Amino acid sequence: MVRGSVCAASAMTMVGNSVAVMGVLRDFPVFAGQAFRFALAAVLLLVVLRVRAASLPKAPVTPRHWVRIVVLSALGMVGFNLAVVAAEQDTDPALVGVIVGCAPVVIALVTPLMARTAPSSRIVLAGIIVTGGAALAQGLGSSSSTQGLLFSACALAGEVAFALAAAPILGDLGALRVSTYACVAAIPLCLVGVLVTGQFRLPEPGQLLALLWLGVVVTACAYVLWFTAVGDIGPERAGLFTGLVPIAAVAATALLGTGSPTWAHVLGSAVVLTGLLVGLTTAERRAVDPAEAAAQVPRT
C-alpha cells in the first residue's frame, strides 16, 4: 500500500508540474509534439528494459496483451491529449480540468462493475471528496460549449482507460514493460496524425526543453510510477491520486513565480488529502476461524 501510494502521488505530481511548461507548446503542432514525446520516452524505456531484462517478468506478450496496449495508447495517451487540447479551444481550461477530475469517481464505479462485484461505498465516497477538492482548487471555469463539453467527456474517458486498460496485464508484464510497449504503440498513431494534418516543424529551443521534460519526466518516469501504483493498490485507489494534479500545478506555478496560491487552493488541497485518507484507510476484515477464536479464549 505504501509503495503504491508513493508511486501514484509522485506520478500525479509530475503530471501536475507539467502544466508549468505546457504554455510553451501552445502553438506547436499537437501530433508532432506527441510523436516526439512518446518516441523519446520509448527510447529511454527500451534502454532501461534492456538493462533490467534479467529481473523482469518473463511472460510473453500475447495478442490479448497487445490489444489492451493499443487501446491504452490510443485512448489513454494519444486520445486523451488530443481531447484536452480540443476541449480547451472552446471551453474554459478550469472546467475541462473539473470534468476530467471526475475520473476517481468513474474508476471507483466502473472497476468493480467490470469484475461483476459491487462498488466500494468508501472508495466512491473518497472519489467524490477528491473530485470536489480538485474542483475547488482549480475553480469551475466561466465558459463552455457543447463541443468543448463533448471533448472534455472524451478526455475523461481517456483518463479512465489509462488505468483500466492496463490493470489486467500488469501482473503478467510489469509496469516497465507496459509503459515501454504503450509508448512504442503510440508513435505510429501520432505519425499518422502528422501525415493527415500535414503539420510538422522543428521545435524552438524553449519548445525543445518542454518536449524533453514531457518525454523524460512526465512520460517515461511518471508512466512507470503510475502503472506500478495501479498494480500495487489497484486502479480504484490509484485513481484517487489524480486529484493531486491541480494542486501540483498550483505549487509549480508558485515556485516558478508565475502564480500564487489562494485560500481556495489551500482549502481544495485539504479536501483532496481528506479524500485520499478516506480511500486509503479502508478496513479489510479477515474472517475468523471458529477453532482459532476458541483457541484465543483466555484460560481461567
ROKEVO-329566 format. One record per residue (C-alpha): x, y, z; residue number from 1; residue in one letter. Coordinates in steps of 0.001 Angstrom, whole numbers, plus 500000, padded with zeros to 6 digits. Example, Ala and Ser with C-alpha at 12.3 -4.5 7.8 and 13.67 -1.06 7.14 Angstrom:
<doza x="512300" y="495500" z="507800" num="1" residuo="a"/>
<doza x="513670" y="498940" z="507140" num="2" residuo="s"/>
This chain:
<doza x="500000" y="500000" z="500000" num="1" residuo="m"/>
<doza x="502789" y="502442" z="500918" num="2" residuo="v"/>
<doza x="504841" y="501886" z="497763" num="3" residuo="r"/>
<doza x="501782" y="502142" z="495512" num="4" residuo="g"/>
<doza x="500618" y="505342" z="497215" num="5" residuo="s"/>
<doza x="504053" y="506963" z="496935" num="6" residuo="v"/>
<doza x="504319" y="505986" z="493269" num="7" residuo="c"/>
<doza x="500841" y="507313" z="492456" num="8" residuo="a"/>
<doza x="501463" y="510586" z="494306" num="9" residuo="a"/>
<doza x="504832" y="511039" z="492581" num="10" residuo="s"/>
<doza x="503383" y="510336" z="489135" num="11" residuo="a"/>
<doza x="500492" y="512769" z="489534" num="12" residuo="m"/>
<doza x="502812" y="515422" z="490950" num="13" residuo="t"/>
<doza x="504968" y="515119" z="487831" num="14" residuo="m"/>
<doza x="501888" y="515440" z="485627" num="15" residuo="v"/>
<doza x="500711" y="518482" z="487561" num="16" residuo="g"/>
<doza x="504103" y="520138" z="487306" num="17" residuo="n"/>
<doza x="503966" y="519770" z="483511" num="18" residuo="s"/>
<doza x="501262" y="522438" z="483416" num="19" residuo="v"/>
<doza x="504008" y="524989" z="484010" num="20" residuo="a"/>
<doza x="505675" y="524098" z="480676" num="21" residuo="v"/>
<doza x="502625" y="523354" z="478544" num="22" residuo="m"/>
<doza x="502154" y="527010" z="477698" num="23" residuo="g"/>
<doza x="505416" y="526941" z="475757" num="24" residuo="v"/>
<doza x="503907" y="524309" z="473424" num="25" residuo="l"/>
<doza x="500593" y="526084" z="472872" num="26" residuo="r"/>
<doza x="501425" y="526905" z="469242" num="27" residuo="d"/>
<doza x="503407" y="523749" z="468467" num="28" residuo="f"/>
<doza x="501725" y="521086" z="466252" num="29" residuo="p"/>
<doza x="499978" y="518644" z="468600" num="30" residuo="v"/>
<doza x="500683" y="515408" z="466737" num="31" residuo="f"/>
<doza x="504321" y="516328" z="466118" num="32" residuo="a"/>
<doza x="504812" y="517180" z="469778" num="33" residuo="g"/>
<doza x="503195" y="513948" z="470928" num="34" residuo="q"/>
<doza x="505262" y="511907" z="468456" num="35" residuo="a"/>
<doza x="508480" y="513455" z="469774" num="36" residuo="f"/>
<doza x="507410" y="512957" z="473381" num="37" residuo="r"/>
<doza x="506472" y="509295" z="473061" num="38" residuo="f"/>
<doza x="509455" y="508480" z="470817" num="39" residuo="a"/>
<doza x="511872" y="509929" z="473371" num="40" residuo="l"/>
<doza x="510162" y="508079" z="476215" num="41" residuo="a"/>
<doza x="510155" y="504834" z="474212" num="42" residuo="a"/>
<doza x="513895" y="505056" z="473538" num="43" residuo="v"/>
<doza x="514681" y="505684" z="477200" num="44" residuo="l"/>
<doza x="512399" y="502918" z="478416" num="45" residuo="l"/>
<doza x="513739" y="500429" z="475864" num="46" residuo="l"/>
<doza x="517248" y="501083" z="477171" num="47" residuo="v"/>
<doza x="516109" y="500540" z="480757" num="48" residuo="v"/>
<doza x="514177" y="497452" z="479677" num="49" residuo="l"/>
<doza x="517307" y="496015" z="478063" num="50" residuo="r"/>
<doza x="519412" y="496683" z="481166" num="51" residuo="v"/>
<doza x="516862" y="495201" z="483574" num="52" residuo="r"/>
<doza x="515723" y="492328" z="481337" num="53" residuo="a"/>
<doza x="517026" y="489659" z="483701" num="54" residuo="a"/>
<doza x="514930" y="490859" z="486654" num="55" residuo="s"/>
<doza x="511649" y="491468" z="484817" num="56" residuo="l"/>
<doza x="508637" y="489145" z="484314" num="57" residuo="p"/>
<doza x="509298" y="486659" z="481507" num="58" residuo="k"/>
<doza x="505691" y="486270" z="480348" num="59" residuo="a"/>
<doza x="505375" y="486574" z="476530" num="60" residuo="p"/>
<doza x="503336" y="489402" z="475053" num="61" residuo="v"/>
<doza x="500202" y="487763" z="473692" num="62" residuo="t"/>
<doza x="497641" y="489184" z="471226" num="63" residuo="p"/>
<doza x="495371" y="489891" z="474217" num="64" residuo="r"/>
<doza x="498128" y="491967" z="475786" num="65" residuo="h"/>
<doza x="498699" y="493890" z="472564" num="66" residuo="w"/>
<doza x="495001" y="494696" z="472222" num="67" residuo="v"/>
<doza x="494986" y="496279" z="475662" num="68" residuo="r"/>
<doza x="498278" y="498079" z="474993" num="69" residuo="i"/>
<doza x="496923" y="499578" z="471751" num="70" residuo="v"/>
<doza x="493697" y="500624" z="473499" num="71" residuo="v"/>
<doza x="495789" y="502151" z="476272" num="72" residuo="l"/>
<doza x="497883" y="504096" z="473748" num="73" residuo="s"/>
<doza x="495009" y="505168" z="471516" num="74" residuo="a"/>
<doza x="492569" y="506237" z="474234" num="75" residuo="l"/>
<doza x="494554" y="506858" z="477396" num="76" residuo="g"/>
<doza x="497588" y="508544" z="475831" num="77" residuo="m"/>
<doza x="497149" y="509993" z="472328" num="78" residuo="v"/>
<doza x="493375" y="510322" z="472507" num="79" residuo="g"/>
<doza x="493420" y="511893" z="475963" num="80" residuo="f"/>
<doza x="495919" y="514605" z="474980" num="81" residuo="n"/>
<doza x="494104" y="515420" z="471752" num="82" residuo="l"/>
<doza x="490753" y="515628" z="473542" num="83" residuo="a"/>
<doza x="492149" y="518007" z="476178" num="84" residuo="v"/>
<doza x="493665" y="520294" z="473531" num="85" residuo="v"/>
<doza x="490428" y="520292" z="471505" num="86" residuo="a"/>
<doza x="488268" y="520890" z="474583" num="87" residuo="a"/>
<doza x="490315" y="523864" z="475761" num="88" residuo="e"/>
<doza x="489774" y="525634" z="472429" num="89" residuo="q"/>
<doza x="486067" y="526106" z="473199" num="90" residuo="d"/>
<doza x="485838" y="525634" z="476958" num="91" residuo="t"/>
<doza x="487497" y="527192" z="479970" num="92" residuo="d"/>
<doza x="490542" y="525028" z="480883" num="93" residuo="p"/>
<doza x="489402" y="525017" z="484515" num="94" residuo="a"/>
<doza x="486079" y="523431" z="483565" num="95" residuo="l"/>
<doza x="487881" y="520864" z="481412" num="96" residuo="v"/>
<doza x="490024" y="520040" z="484442" num="97" residuo="g"/>
<doza x="486973" y="519617" z="486650" num="98" residuo="v"/>
<doza x="485320" y="517222" z="484185" num="99" residuo="i"/>
<doza x="488493" y="515179" z="483788" num="100" residuo="v"/>
<doza x="488859" y="515343" z="487560" num="101" residuo="g"/>
<doza x="485763" y="513181" z="487886" num="102" residuo="c"/>
<doza x="487958" y="510201" z="486952" num="103" residuo="a"/>
<doza x="488301" y="508923" z="490564" num="104" residuo="p"/>
<doza x="484536" y="508531" z="490873" num="105" residuo="v"/>
<doza x="484150" y="506902" z="487462" num="106" residuo="v"/>
<doza x="487035" y="504493" z="488094" num="107" residuo="i"/>
<doza x="485645" y="503619" z="491528" num="108" residuo="a"/>
<doza x="482303" y="502721" z="489925" num="109" residuo="l"/>
<doza x="483459" y="501051" z="486698" num="110" residuo="v"/>
<doza x="486313" y="498896" z="488074" num="111" residuo="t"/>
<doza x="484142" y="496664" z="490314" num="112" residuo="p"/>
<doza x="481367" y="496546" z="487713" num="113" residuo="l"/>
<doza x="483842" y="495128" z="485195" num="114" residuo="m"/>
<doza x="484711" y="492487" z="487786" num="115" residuo="a"/>
<doza x="480981" y="491900" z="488420" num="116" residuo="r"/>
<doza x="481215" y="492995" z="492033" num="117" residuo="t"/>
<doza x="479599" y="495815" z="493961" num="118" residuo="a"/>
<doza x="481465" y="499153" z="494148" num="119" residuo="p"/>
<doza x="483042" y="500029" z="497483" num="120" residuo="s"/>
<doza x="480967" y="502790" z="499047" num="121" residuo="s"/>
<doza x="484049" y="504043" z="500884" num="122" residuo="r"/>
<doza x="486121" y="504326" z="497684" num="123" residuo="i"/>
<doza x="483236" y="506022" z="495859" num="124" residuo="v"/>
<doza x="482874" y="508490" z="498741" num="125" residuo="l"/>
<doza x="486622" y="509129" z="498661" num="126" residuo="a"/>
<doza x="486417" y="509736" z="494905" num="127" residuo="g"/>
<doza x="483631" y="512274" z="495382" num="128" residuo="i"/>
<doza x="485631" y="514082" z="498074" num="129" residuo="i"/>
<doza x="488793" y="514130" z="495934" num="130" residuo="v"/>
<doza x="486857" y="515378" z="492905" num="131" residuo="t"/>
<doza x="485264" y="518134" z="494967" num="132" residuo="g"/>
<doza x="488631" y="519191" z="496368" num="133" residuo="g"/>
<doza x="490210" y="519275" z="492903" num="134" residuo="a"/>
<doza x="487318" y="521362" z="491592" num="135" residuo="a"/>
<doza x="487684" y="523768" z="494493" num="136" residuo="l"/>
<doza x="491440" y="524068" z="493910" num="137" residuo="a"/>
<doza x="491202" y="524940" z="490215" num="138" residuo="q"/>
<doza x="487800" y="526616" z="490000" num="139" residuo="g"/>
<doza x="484822" y="525738" z="487820" num="140" residuo="l"/>
<doza x="485623" y="527975" z="484866" num="141" residuo="g"/>
<doza x="483331" y="530522" z="483263" num="142" residuo="s"/>
<doza x="482626" y="529461" z="479685" num="143" residuo="s"/>
<doza x="481802" y="526304" z="477790" num="144" residuo="s"/>
<doza x="480325" y="524977" z="474563" num="145" residuo="s"/>
<doza x="478609" y="521756" z="473619" num="146" residuo="t"/>
<doza x="481609" y="520722" z="471550" num="147" residuo="q"/>
<doza x="484001" y="521605" z="474364" num="148" residuo="g"/>
<doza x="481983" y="519595" z="476873" num="149" residuo="l"/>
<doza x="481942" y="516632" z="474477" num="150" residuo="l"/>
<doza x="485710" y="516713" z="474068" num="151" residuo="f"/>
<doza x="486038" y="517053" z="477859" num="152" residuo="s"/>
<doza x="483971" y="513907" z="478271" num="153" residuo="a"/>
<doza x="486246" y="512168" z="475757" num="154" residuo="c"/>
<doza x="489255" y="513260" z="477801" num="155" residuo="a"/>
<doza x="487595" y="511841" z="480925" num="156" residuo="l"/>
<doza x="487063" y="508535" z="479105" num="157" residuo="a"/>
<doza x="490726" y="508546" z="478106" num="158" residuo="g"/>
<doza x="491810" y="509160" z="481697" num="159" residuo="e"/>
<doza x="489709" y="506231" z="482881" num="160" residuo="v"/>
<doza x="491013" y="503998" z="480078" num="161" residuo="a"/>
<doza x="494579" y="504868" z="481070" num="162" residuo="f"/>
<doza x="494070" y="502998" z="484332" num="163" residuo="a"/>
<doza x="491560" y="500293" z="483430" num="164" residuo="l"/>
<doza x="493138" y="499092" z="480168" num="165" residuo="a"/>
<doza x="496472" y="498451" z="481845" num="166" residuo="a"/>
<doza x="495326" y="496913" z="485134" num="167" residuo="a"/>
<doza x="494650" y="493327" z="483899" num="168" residuo="p"/>
<doza x="498033" y="492929" z="482187" num="169" residuo="i"/>
<doza x="500332" y="494487" z="484780" num="170" residuo="l"/>
<doza x="500613" y="491189" z="486648" num="171" residuo="g"/>
<doza x="501898" y="489454" z="483503" num="172" residuo="d"/>
<doza x="504143" y="492129" z="482018" num="173" residuo="l"/>
<doza x="505009" y="494521" z="484848" num="174" residuo="g"/>
<doza x="504853" y="498311" z="484899" num="175" residuo="a"/>
<doza x="508082" y="498870" z="482949" num="176" residuo="l"/>
<doza x="507123" y="496646" z="480020" num="177" residuo="r"/>
<doza x="503583" y="498037" z="479811" num="178" residuo="v"/>
<doza x="504913" y="501607" z="479835" num="179" residuo="s"/>
<doza x="507520" y="500819" z="477180" num="180" residuo="t"/>
<doza x="505199" y="498985" z="474795" num="181" residuo="y"/>
<doza x="502484" y="501617" z="475213" num="182" residuo="a"/>
<doza x="504889" y="504411" z="474229" num="183" residuo="c"/>
<doza x="506089" y="502377" z="471239" num="184" residuo="v"/>
<doza x="502491" y="501773" z="470134" num="185" residuo="a"/>
<doza x="501686" y="505495" z="470442" num="186" residuo="a"/>
<doza x="504392" y="506572" z="467965" num="187" residuo="i"/>
<doza x="502735" y="505331" z="464729" num="188" residuo="p"/>
<doza x="499392" y="506729" z="465906" num="189" residuo="l"/>
<doza x="500973" y="510174" z="466241" num="190" residuo="c"/>
<doza x="502819" y="509879" z="462917" num="191" residuo="l"/>
<doza x="499544" y="509115" z="461144" num="192" residuo="v"/>
<doza x="498172" y="512319" z="462669" num="193" residuo="g"/>
<doza x="501208" y="514250" z="461389" num="194" residuo="v"/>
<doza x="500661" y="512888" z="457867" num="195" residuo="l"/>
<doza x="496920" y="513618" z="457910" num="196" residuo="v"/>
<doza x="497253" y="517172" z="459235" num="197" residuo="t"/>
<doza x="500489" y="517974" z="457397" num="198" residuo="g"/>
<doza x="501595" y="519978" z="460424" num="199" residuo="q"/>
<doza x="505219" y="519491" z="461340" num="200" residuo="f"/>
<doza x="508127" y="521733" z="462207" num="201" residuo="r"/>
<doza x="511247" y="521560" z="464315" num="202" residuo="l"/>
<doza x="510853" y="522881" z="467872" num="203" residuo="p"/>
<doza x="512458" y="526118" z="469012" num="204" residuo="e"/>
<doza x="514895" y="525917" z="471960" num="205" residuo="p"/>
<doza x="512235" y="526618" z="474584" num="206" residuo="g"/>
<doza x="509833" y="524153" z="472972" num="207" residuo="q"/>
<doza x="512559" y="521519" z="472763" num="208" residuo="l"/>
<doza x="513206" y="521808" z="476502" num="209" residuo="l"/>
<doza x="509484" y="521471" z="477200" num="210" residuo="a"/>
<doza x="509274" y="518371" z="474990" num="211" residuo="l"/>
<doza x="512303" y="516877" z="476731" num="212" residuo="l"/>
<doza x="510603" y="517417" z="480097" num="213" residuo="w"/>
<doza x="507396" y="515805" z="478855" num="214" residuo="l"/>
<doza x="509218" y="512860" z="477319" num="215" residuo="g"/>
<doza x="511636" y="512095" z="480151" num="216" residuo="v"/>
<doza x="509747" y="513066" z="483305" num="217" residuo="v"/>
<doza x="506017" y="513196" z="482537" num="218" residuo="v"/>
<doza x="506044" y="510150" z="480256" num="219" residuo="t"/>
<doza x="508964" y="507785" z="480895" num="220" residuo="a"/>
<doza x="509190" y="508297" z="484668" num="221" residuo="c"/>
<doza x="505568" y="509095" z="485514" num="222" residuo="a"/>
<doza x="504127" y="506236" z="483457" num="223" residuo="y"/>
<doza x="506271" y="503605" z="485172" num="224" residuo="v"/>
<doza x="505372" y="505049" z="488577" num="225" residuo="l"/>
<doza x="501681" y="505196" z="487705" num="226" residuo="w"/>
<doza x="501454" y="501635" z="486426" num="227" residuo="f"/>
<doza x="503431" y="500434" z="489429" num="228" residuo="t"/>
<doza x="500801" y="502090" z="491622" num="229" residuo="a"/>
<doza x="497912" y="500588" z="489657" num="230" residuo="v"/>
<doza x="499483" y="497151" z="490027" num="231" residuo="g"/>
<doza x="500117" y="497604" z="493758" num="232" residuo="d"/>
<doza x="496948" y="499274" z="495046" num="233" residuo="i"/>
<doza x="494532" y="498794" z="492140" num="234" residuo="g"/>
<doza x="493010" y="501342" z="489756" num="235" residuo="p"/>
<doza x="490338" y="502431" z="492255" num="236" residuo="e"/>
<doza x="492748" y="503703" z="494899" num="237" residuo="r"/>
<doza x="495371" y="504849" z="492379" num="238" residuo="a"/>
<doza x="492694" y="506893" z="490619" num="239" residuo="g"/>
<doza x="492164" y="508948" z="493769" num="240" residuo="l"/>
<doza x="495613" y="510462" z="493339" num="241" residuo="f"/>
<doza x="494604" y="512215" z="490107" num="242" residuo="t"/>
<doza x="493183" y="514854" z="492438" num="243" residuo="g"/>
<doza x="496763" y="515910" z="493156" num="244" residuo="l"/>
<doza x="497257" y="517179" z="489583" num="245" residuo="v"/>
<doza x="495729" y="520673" z="490010" num="246" residuo="p"/>
<doza x="497415" y="521030" z="493406" num="247" residuo="i"/>
<doza x="500817" y="520175" z="491932" num="248" residuo="a"/>
<doza x="500149" y="522601" z="489078" num="249" residuo="a"/>
<doza x="499447" y="525451" z="491515" num="250" residuo="v"/>
<doza x="502529" y="524572" z="493549" num="251" residuo="a"/>
<doza x="504702" y="524573" z="490407" num="252" residuo="a"/>
<doza x="503479" y="527982" z="489260" num="253" residuo="t"/>
<doza x="504041" y="529351" z="492777" num="254" residuo="a"/>
<doza x="507633" y="528054" z="492855" num="255" residuo="l"/>
<doza x="508307" y="529499" z="489396" num="256" residuo="l"/>
<doza x="506810" y="532837" z="490373" num="257" residuo="g"/>
<doza x="504131" y="532679" z="487649" num="258" residuo="t"/>
<doza x="501231" y="532342" z="490072" num="259" residuo="g"/>
<doza x="500297" y="532486" z="493734" num="260" residuo="s"/>
<doza x="498096" y="530117" z="495767" num="261" residuo="p"/>
<doza x="494765" y="531364" z="497076" num="262" residuo="t"/>
<doza x="492660" y="530224" z="500000" num="263" residuo="w"/>
<doza x="490621" y="528146" z="497524" num="264" residuo="a"/>
<doza x="493785" y="526286" z="496549" num="265" residuo="h"/>
<doza x="494688" y="525652" z="500173" num="266" residuo="v"/>
<doza x="491178" y="524504" z="501100" num="267" residuo="l"/>
<doza x="490937" y="522358" z="497953" num="268" residuo="g"/>
<doza x="494246" y="520711" z="498828" num="269" residuo="s"/>
<doza x="492982" y="519891" z="502309" num="270" residuo="a"/>
<doza x="489800" y="518358" z="500868" num="271" residuo="v"/>
<doza x="491801" y="516242" z="498385" num="272" residuo="v"/>
<doza x="494050" y="514966" z="501163" num="273" residuo="l"/>
<doza x="490974" y="514116" z="503227" num="274" residuo="t"/>
<doza x="489579" y="512118" z="500331" num="275" residuo="g"/>
<doza x="492861" y="510246" z="499966" num="276" residuo="l"/>
<doza x="492849" y="509358" z="503662" num="277" residuo="l"/>
<doza x="489275" y="508098" z="503399" num="278" residuo="v"/>
<doza x="490089" y="505934" z="500386" num="279" residuo="g"/>
<doza x="493415" y="504583" z="501600" num="280" residuo="l"/>
<doza x="492339" y="503591" z="505109" num="281" residuo="t"/>
<doza x="489656" y="501100" z="504139" num="282" residuo="t"/>
<doza x="489490" y="498445" z="506828" num="283" residuo="a"/>
<doza x="489649" y="494912" z="505492" num="284" residuo="e"/>
<doza x="488196" y="492437" z="507941" num="285" residuo="r"/>
<doza x="489557" y="488914" z="507929" num="286" residuo="r"/>
<doza x="487162" y="486052" z="508549" num="287" residuo="a"/>
<doza x="487930" y="484419" z="511882" num="288" residuo="v"/>
<doza x="488081" y="480657" z="512001" num="289" residuo="d"/>
<doza x="485901" y="479318" z="514877" num="290" residuo="p"/>
<doza x="488640" y="476972" z="516068" num="291" residuo="a"/>
<doza x="491130" y="479834" z="516092" num="292" residuo="e"/>
<doza x="488710" y="482016" z="518009" num="293" residuo="a"/>
<doza x="488179" y="479273" z="520589" num="294" residuo="a"/>
<doza x="491905" y="478855" z="520996" num="295" residuo="a"/>
<doza x="492243" y="482561" z="521764" num="296" residuo="q"/>
<doza x="489738" y="482486" z="524640" num="297" residuo="v"/>
<doza x="491666" y="483151" z="527867" num="298" residuo="p"/>
<doza x="492007" y="480126" z="530119" num="299" residuo="r"/>
<doza x="490878" y="480657" z="533715" num="300" residuo="t"/>
